[in-house]
Amino acid sequence: MSSNELDVHTLRAQLDGGLVLPGDPDWDGARQAWQLTVDQHPEAVVLAASANDVVTAVNAARATGLRVAAQGTGHNANPLGPLAGTVLIKTSAMRGVVIDAEARTARVEAGALWGDVTAAAAPYGLAGLAGTAADVGVVGYTLGGGLSWLGRKYGLAANQVVAAEVVTADGVLRRIDAQTEPDLFWAIRGGGGSFAVVTALEFGLVEVGELHGGTLFWPIERAAEVLHAWREWTASVPDEITSVGRLLRFPPMEEIPEPVRGQSFVVVELVSLLDGSETEAALASLRALGPVMDTVQPCTPQALAEIHMDPPGPVPGTGDGVLLNELPAEALDAYLSVAGPEADFPVLSAEIRHLGGGFAPRPAQGGAVTGFDAAYAVFSVAITPVEAAVKATHRGLDALAEAMRPWTAPTGYLNFAERAGGVPFADPGTLDRLGRVKAQYDAADVVRGNHPVAPARA
């Protein structure tokens, strides 16, 4: 199938947004994902401006034997592949955010970014369970689960979803919740984007009072000392503190701030919901290690997006991650043998996130993934502008995964899995049920997700 089999003139006339085809002057920009390493070549790109555009695109694709893939930003676009035989539906123009302060909920359109939600909710003393970067799309992040700086207290972002507006493979726009289309509603909360194209989400917000957040920096040569101390510290910190132990090797790029440009550090990043005195007490043992920089201070919800130092725009990157059942001293030693300061590990960032607390599974909340039977999450990412760098990074990621294998959890996290091949779910019955939901709503597999779920066979 190719785009010339689409009824291009009719499709373009029906769209509130736009249609871009191969050969058009704006083709390369339209097909580009945030993840610049990915070279997407769909049959056509629909620049959706409304839910009606999504309905129109799904119907047009299905009628010509094509598939559809929705993309707000494309932070985790690599598993989608080159998109042959697929109409790419870009939702980035659908940025509407409505806050109901009394109900403590937000309704966001499919292209909304976490920065949009945070800015809209903050004046009411509310916040969503945002990721570490302001420019990450709310929908993709939430469908994959959603690890937030506030998550050890409040759990996964997917658990907060109360309703969704979706276009199913038959071209029908549906509002789904726990009472209406409950199986589909269950599937999208942590099961990924294979089941329908989401055009809007409604989710709960949390009240935010006093916040503290920031980063402690040490020279990377002290990685073993600092990360072992951090590992021991995580065993007793309250759920109000979420933290990351991280190795950073900053390249000498102008985009990187002068204090850290071209240097390497071991850092502990954290956010605390405790008051000032309690936060100070909790940090005392880490500060006793004498960090060379300490940015932990009272902050706003908007400032949380600055802590992780994510790039402010699209980059060519390559990354991947695993979950760990536990992190005993020998596991951290194995980690450092591959990723530590004396290793030739070609990545910018190698991190270990502390889970537990609110990140534990919450089956009563009803989604496909409500938490993780894991204690830590490992994720590493490199800047890879050329293919040789991609290959070198994959070799490093494979070596780290092998080193962590004795402690690796039997489940994965969709948003940290940046290579094709699928992510296991903790309970085999979950994947079976997801397959049945896929078969019920999309037996022909029209809707593509970056971590696909195949329709169950009858």
C-alpha positions as CSV (number, residue, x, y, z in Angstrom):
1,M,0.0,0.0,0.0
2,S,1.1,3.6,-0.6
3,S,-0.2,7.0,0.0
4,N,-1.4,7.4,-3.6
5,E,-4.1,4.8,-2.8
6,L,-5.6,7.2,-0.2
7,D,-8.3,9.5,-1.5
8,V,-6.0,12.4,-0.8
9,H,-8.3,15.2,-2.0
10,T,-11.2,14.0,0.0
11,L,-9.1,13.3,3.1
12,R,-7.4,16.7,2.9
13,A,-10.8,18.4,2.5
14,Q,-12.2,16.7,5.6
15,L,-9.4,17.6,7.9
16,D,-9.3,20.5,10.3
17,G,-5.6,20.2,10.4
18,G,-3.3,19.1,7.5
19,L,-2.1,16.2,5.4
20,V,1.6,15.9,4.4
21,L,2.7,13.4,1.8
22,P,6.2,12.2,0.6
23,G,7.7,14.8,-1.7
24,D,5.9,17.7,-0.1
25,P,8.2,20.6,1.0
26,D,7.4,20.0,4.7
27,W,7.6,16.2,4.6
28,D,10.8,15.8,6.6
29,G,9.6,18.1,9.3
30,A,6.2,16.4,9.5
31,R,7.6,12.9,9.8
32,Q,10.3,13.8,12.3
33,A,10.0,12.4,15.9
34,W,11.5,14.1,18.9
35,Q,14.0,11.2,19.0
36,L,16.1,12.2,16.0
37,T,17.9,8.9,15.7
38,V,14.7,7.5,14.4
39,D,14.1,7.9,10.7
40,Q,10.3,7.5,10.2
41,H,8.9,6.9,6.7
42,P,5.2,6.6,7.0
43,E,2.9,6.6,4.0
44,A,1.4,9.9,5.0
45,V,1.3,12.3,8.0
46,V,-2.0,13.7,9.3
47,L,-1.4,16.8,11.4
48,A,-4.5,16.4,13.5
49,A,-6.2,19.5,14.9
50,S,-9.2,17.8,16.5
51,A,-10.6,14.4,17.5
52,N,-12.6,14.5,14.2
53,D,-9.3,14.6,12.3
54,V,-8.3,11.4,14.1
55,V,-11.6,9.7,13.2
56,T,-11.1,10.8,9.6
57,A,-7.5,9.5,9.5
58,V,-8.4,6.2,11.0
59,N,-11.2,5.6,8.6
60,A,-9.2,6.7,5.5
61,A,-6.3,4.4,6.5
62,R,-8.4,1.4,7.3
63,A,-10.3,1.8,4.0
64,T,-7.1,1.4,2.0
65,G,-5.5,-1.4,4.1
66,L,-3.1,0.9,5.9
67,R,-2.5,1.1,9.6
68,V,-2.2,4.1,11.9
69,A,0.2,5.2,14.6
70,A,-0.4,8.2,16.9
71,Q,2.5,10.4,18.0
72,G,2.4,13.4,20.3
73,T,6.2,14.0,20.6
74,G,8.0,10.8,19.7
75,H,10.3,10.6,22.7
76,N,10.2,6.8,22.5
77,A,9.6,6.4,18.8
78,N,12.4,3.8,18.1
79,P,10.3,0.7,18.7
80,L,7.7,1.9,16.1
81,G,10.3,1.4,13.3
82,P,10.2,3.1,9.9
83,L,6.3,3.0,9.7
84,A,5.9,1.4,6.3
85,G,2.3,0.9,5.5
86,T,1.2,3.3,8.2
87,V,-0.4,6.7,8.4
88,L,1.3,8.7,11.1
89,I,-1.2,10.8,13.1
90,K,0.6,13.7,14.7
91,T,-1.4,15.1,17.6
92,S,1.1,17.8,18.7
93,A,-1.3,20.7,17.7
94,M,-4.0,19.4,20.2
95,R,-2.7,21.1,23.3
96,G,-5.8,22.0,25.2
97,V,-5.7,21.7,29.0
98,V,-8.7,22.3,31.3
99,I,-8.3,22.2,35.1
100,D,-11.3,21.5,37.4
101,A,-9.8,22.8,40.6
102,E,-12.8,21.8,42.7
103,A,-12.8,18.2,41.4
104,R,-8.9,18.2,41.3
105,T,-8.9,16.9,37.8
106,A,-7.4,17.8,34.4
107,R,-8.7,17.1,30.9
108,V,-5.9,17.3,28.4
109,E,-5.9,16.8,24.6
110,A,-3.6,14.3,23.0
111,G,-0.8,16.7,22.2
112,A,-0.5,18.3,25.6
113,L,2.9,18.4,27.2
114,W,3.5,18.0,30.9
115,G,4.7,21.6,31.0
116,D,1.3,22.7,29.8
117,V,-0.4,20.8,32.6
118,T,2.0,21.9,35.3
119,A,1.6,25.6,34.4
120,A,-2.2,25.3,34.3
121,A,-2.5,23.4,37.6
122,A,0.0,25.2,39.8
123,P,-2.1,28.3,40.5
124,Y,-4.6,26.1,42.3
125,G,-1.9,24.3,44.4
126,L,-2.3,21.2,42.3
127,A,0.0,19.1,40.2
128,G,-0.2,16.1,37.9
129,L,2.2,13.1,38.2
130,A,4.5,14.5,35.6
131,G,7.7,13.0,34.3
132,T,11.1,14.6,34.6
133,A,10.9,16.7,31.4
134,A,8.4,19.4,30.7
135,D,8.3,18.6,27.0
136,V,7.2,15.0,27.3
137,G,3.7,14.3,26.0
138,V,1.1,13.5,28.7
139,V,-0.7,10.8,26.8
140,G,2.2,8.6,25.7
141,Y,3.9,8.9,29.1
142,T,0.7,7.9,30.9
143,L,-0.3,5.0,28.6
144,G,3.1,3.5,29.5
145,G,2.6,3.9,33.2
146,G,4.3,7.2,34.1
147,L,7.2,7.5,36.7
148,S,6.9,10.8,38.5
149,W,9.0,12.8,40.9
150,L,6.0,12.4,43.2
151,G,5.5,8.8,42.5
152,R,6.8,7.2,45.7
153,K,4.0,9.0,47.5
154,Y,1.3,8.9,44.8
155,G,2.1,6.0,42.4
156,L,2.0,5.8,38.7
157,A,0.4,8.4,36.5
158,A,-1.7,5.7,34.9
159,N,-3.5,5.1,38.2
160,Q,-4.8,8.7,38.2
161,V,-6.7,8.4,34.9
162,V,-10.5,8.6,35.4
163,A,-11.6,8.7,31.8
164,A,-10.3,8.9,28.2
165,E,-11.6,9.8,24.8
166,V,-10.4,7.4,22.1
167,V,-10.9,6.6,18.5
168,T,-11.0,2.8,18.0
169,A,-10.0,1.0,14.9
170,D,-13.6,1.1,13.5
171,G,-13.4,4.9,13.4
172,V,-15.7,5.5,16.4
173,L,-14.9,8.2,19.0
174,R,-15.7,6.9,22.4
175,R,-15.5,8.2,25.9
176,I,-14.4,5.4,28.1
177,D,-14.1,4.9,31.9
178,A,-14.6,2.2,34.5
179,Q,-18.3,1.9,33.7
180,T,-18.2,2.4,29.9
181,E,-16.0,0.1,27.9
182,P,-14.2,-1.0,31.1
183,D,-12.0,-3.6,29.3
184,L,-10.6,-1.0,27.0
185,F,-10.2,1.5,29.8
186,W,-8.3,-1.1,31.8
187,A,-5.9,-1.8,28.8
188,I,-4.9,1.7,28.1
189,R,-3.8,2.4,31.7
190,G,-0.3,1.0,31.5
191,G,-0.8,-1.3,28.5
192,G,0.5,1.1,25.9
193,G,-1.0,2.6,22.7
194,S,-2.0,-0.5,20.7
195,F,-5.7,-0.4,21.5
196,A,-7.0,2.9,20.3
197,V,-5.9,6.4,19.4
198,V,-6.3,8.5,22.5
199,T,-7.6,12.0,21.8
200,A,-8.0,13.2,25.4
201,L,-7.3,12.0,28.9
202,E,-9.0,13.0,32.2
203,F,-7.0,12.4,35.3
204,G,-6.7,13.3,39.0
205,L,-4.4,15.9,40.3
206,V,-2.7,15.9,43.7
207,E,-2.4,18.8,46.2
208,V,1.1,20.1,46.5
209,G,2.2,22.0,49.5
210,E,5.8,22.4,50.5
211,L,8.3,21.0,47.9
212,H,12.0,20.7,47.9
213,G,14.1,19.4,45.0
214,G,17.5,19.5,43.4
215,T,20.8,17.7,42.9
216,L,23.9,16.9,44.9
217,F,27.1,16.7,42.7
218,W,30.4,14.9,43.3
219,P,33.3,14.2,41.0
220,I,32.6,11.0,39.1
221,E,35.7,9.4,40.6
222,R,33.7,9.1,43.9
223,A,30.9,7.1,42.2
224,A,31.4,3.9,44.2
225,E,31.4,5.8,47.5
226,V,28.5,8.0,46.8
227,L,26.2,5.4,45.1
228,H,26.8,2.9,47.8
229,A,25.9,5.5,50.4
230,W,22.8,6.5,48.3
231,R,21.8,2.8,48.1
232,E,21.9,2.4,51.8
233,W,20.1,5.7,52.3
234,T,17.2,4.5,50.1
235,A,16.5,1.6,52.4
236,S,15.1,4.0,55.1
237,V,13.9,7.2,53.4
238,P,10.1,7.8,53.6
239,D,7.8,7.6,50.6
240,E,7.7,11.4,50.5
241,I,11.2,11.3,48.9
242,T,11.8,10.1,45.4
243,S,15.4,10.0,44.2
244,V,17.8,9.0,41.5
245,G,21.5,7.9,41.7
246,R,23.1,8.9,38.4
247,L,26.4,9.1,36.5
248,L,26.7,12.0,34.1
249,R,29.3,12.5,31.5
250,F,28.6,15.9,29.9
251,P,30.0,16.4,26.4
252,P,31.7,19.8,25.6
253,M,28.6,21.2,23.9
254,E,27.5,24.8,23.9
255,E,23.9,23.8,24.8
256,I,25.1,22.5,28.2
257,P,25.5,25.1,31.0
258,E,29.1,26.2,31.8
259,P,29.4,24.8,35.3
260,V,29.0,21.2,34.1
261,R,30.0,21.4,30.4
262,G,32.6,18.8,29.5
263,Q,32.8,17.4,33.0
264,S,31.6,14.1,34.6
265,F,29.8,13.7,37.9
266,V,28.1,11.2,40.2
267,V,24.9,12.8,41.4
268,V,21.9,12.2,43.6
269,E,18.7,13.9,42.4
270,L,15.7,14.1,44.6
271,V,12.3,15.6,45.3
272,S,10.9,15.8,48.8
273,L,7.3,16.4,49.9
274,L,8.5,16.8,53.5
275,D,8.8,20.2,55.2
276,G,12.1,22.0,55.3
277,S,13.4,20.7,58.6
278,E,12.4,17.1,57.8
279,T,14.0,17.3,54.4
280,E,17.2,18.7,55.9
281,A,17.3,15.9,58.4
282,A,16.7,13.3,55.7
283,L,19.6,14.7,53.6
284,A,22.1,15.0,56.4
285,S,24.0,11.7,55.7
286,L,24.3,12.5,52.0
287,R,25.5,16.1,52.6
288,A,28.1,14.7,55.0
289,L,29.8,13.3,51.9
290,G,30.7,16.9,50.9
291,P,29.1,17.5,47.5
292,V,30.9,20.0,45.3
293,M,27.5,21.5,44.3
294,D,24.1,21.3,46.1
295,T,21.0,22.7,44.4
296,V,18.4,21.2,46.7
297,Q,16.1,24.0,47.8
298,P,12.4,24.9,48.1
299,C,10.9,24.8,44.7
300,T,7.7,25.0,42.6
301,P,6.1,22.2,40.6
302,Q,7.4,23.9,37.5
303,A,10.9,23.7,38.8
304,L,10.8,19.9,39.1
305,A,11.2,19.7,35.4
306,E,14.7,21.3,35.6
307,I,16.2,18.8,38.1
308,H,16.9,16.0,35.7
309,M,18.6,18.3,33.2
310,D,16.8,16.7,30.2
311,P,17.6,18.3,26.8
312,P,15.2,21.2,26.0
313,G,14.5,20.0,22.4
314,P,14.8,17.0,20.1
315,V,18.1,15.1,20.1
316,P,19.6,12.1,18.4
317,G,19.6,9.7,21.4
318,T,19.8,6.0,22.1
319,G,18.8,4.4,25.4
320,D,17.3,1.5,27.1
321,G,16.5,0.2,30.6
322,V,15.5,-2.6,32.9
323,L,13.9,-3.0,36.3
324,L,15.7,-4.6,39.3
325,N,14.2,-6.8,42.0
326,E,16.8,-5.5,44.4
327,L,20.1,-3.6,44.6
328,P,22.4,-5.3,47.0
329,A,26.0,-4.1,47.2
330,E,27.2,-6.7,44.8
331,A,24.7,-5.6,42.2
332,L,25.8,-2.0,42.5
333,D,29.4,-3.2,42.1
334,A,28.4,-5.1,39.0
335,Y,26.7,-1.9,37.7
336,L,29.8,0.2,38.3
337,S,32.1,-2.4,36.6
338,V,30.3,-1.5,33.4
339,A,29.1,2.0,33.8
340,G,31.5,3.4,36.4
341,P,34.2,6.0,36.0
342,E,36.9,3.5,35.1
343,A,34.7,1.8,32.4
344,D,34.5,2.7,28.8
345,F,30.7,3.3,28.9
346,P,29.7,5.5,26.0
347,V,26.6,7.2,27.5
348,L,25.8,10.7,28.7
349,S,23.5,9.5,31.5
350,A,23.4,6.2,33.5
351,E,20.8,6.3,36.2
352,I,19.2,4.1,38.9
353,R,15.8,5.3,40.1
354,H,14.5,4.3,43.5
355,L,11.0,2.7,43.3
356,G,9.0,1.1,46.1
357,G,6.5,3.0,48.1
358,G,3.6,4.2,45.9
359,F,5.3,2.5,42.9
360,A,4.3,-0.9,44.2
361,P,1.4,-2.6,42.4
362,R,-2.1,-1.5,43.2
363,P,-4.4,-4.1,41.6
364,A,-7.5,-2.6,43.1
365,Q,-7.0,0.5,40.9
366,G,-7.7,-1.7,37.9
367,G,-5.3,-0.8,35.1
368,A,-3.1,-3.2,33.1
369,V,-0.1,-1.8,35.0
370,T,-0.7,-0.3,38.4
371,G,2.9,-0.5,39.7
372,F,6.1,-2.6,39.6
373,D,7.2,-5.6,41.5
374,A,10.7,-4.1,41.5
375,A,12.8,-2.0,43.8
376,Y,14.8,0.1,41.3
377,A,14.7,1.1,37.6
378,V,17.9,1.4,35.5
379,F,18.0,3.6,32.4
380,S,20.9,4.8,30.3
381,V,21.0,7.1,27.3
382,A,23.6,8.5,24.9
383,I,23.7,11.2,22.3
384,T,24.2,9.3,19.1
385,P,24.4,11.6,16.0
386,V,25.9,8.9,13.7
387,E,25.2,5.1,13.2
388,A,28.6,4.2,14.7
389,A,27.6,5.9,18.0
390,V,24.3,4.0,18.0
391,K,26.1,0.7,17.6
392,A,28.6,1.5,20.3
393,T,25.8,2.5,22.7
394,H,23.9,-0.7,22.0
395,R,27.0,-2.7,22.9
396,G,27.3,-0.8,26.1
397,L,23.6,-1.2,27.0
398,D,23.8,-4.9,26.3
399,A,26.9,-5.2,28.5
400,L,25.1,-3.4,31.3
401,A,21.9,-5.5,30.9
402,E,24.0,-8.7,31.1
403,A,25.8,-7.4,34.3
404,M,22.4,-6.7,35.9
405,R,20.8,-10.0,34.8
406,P,21.0,-11.8,38.2
407,W,18.9,-9.0,39.8
408,T,16.7,-8.1,36.8
409,A,12.9,-8.2,37.5
410,P,10.7,-10.4,35.3
411,T,8.8,-7.3,34.2
412,G,9.7,-4.2,32.3
413,Y,8.6,-0.6,32.0
414,L,7.3,0.5,28.6
415,N,8.6,4.0,28.8
416,F,12.2,2.9,29.5
417,A,12.3,0.2,26.8
418,E,13.5,2.0,23.7
419,R,14.3,-1.0,21.6
420,A,11.8,-3.2,19.7
421,G,11.0,-6.7,21.0
422,G,8.3,-6.2,23.6
423,V,8.2,-5.7,27.3
424,P,7.1,-8.5,29.6
425,F,4.2,-7.8,32.0
426,A,4.5,-9.0,35.6
427,D,1.6,-11.3,35.3
428,P,1.3,-13.5,32.2
429,G,-2.5,-13.2,32.6
430,T,-2.1,-9.5,31.9
431,L,-0.7,-10.0,28.5
432,D,-3.3,-12.6,27.7
433,R,-6.1,-10.2,28.7
434,L,-4.5,-7.4,26.7
435,G,-4.5,-9.7,23.7
436,R,-8.2,-10.3,24.1
437,V,-8.9,-6.6,24.4
438,K,-6.9,-6.0,21.3
439,A,-8.9,-8.7,19.4
440,Q,-12.2,-7.2,20.6
441,Y,-11.5,-3.6,19.5
442,D,-8.9,-4.1,16.7
443,A,-8.7,-7.6,15.4
444,A,-7.1,-6.4,12.1
445,D,-4.3,-4.7,14.1
446,V,-4.9,-1.3,12.5
447,V,-3.6,0.7,15.5
448,R,0.1,0.5,16.1
449,G,1.8,1.1,19.5
450,N,5.5,1.5,20.1
451,H,5.3,-1.7,22.2
452,P,2.7,-3.7,20.2
453,V,0.2,-6.1,21.7
454,A,-1.0,-8.7,19.2
455,P,-4.7,-9.6,18.9
456,A,-5.5,-12.9,20.7
457,R,-6.5,-15.6,18.3
458,A,-10.0,-16.9,18.5
